[in-house]
Amino acid sequence: MFDVDDIAELADVIIVGFAALVREGSIKVANLNTGIGAAVFAPNGTLVETNMDDIELSGAWPSF
């Protein structure tokens, strides 16, 4: 479990409880609702790494 307050402070944007941080050529998304789920996306939107399930991922990266 990560520190939700620390992640929220560092976040570039928080949407519906998911914090997004643009770092080191990637986009890191953390689920602030649970303090557990996290995902890393490449700048083109490709999922690089995650421990989130499909339900969390659908909320973490909305389609536009």
Buried (B, 14 or more C-beta within 10 A) or exposed (E): EBEBEEBEEEBEEEEEBBBBBEEEEBBBBBBBEEBEBBBBBEEEEEBEEBEBEEEBBEBBBEEE
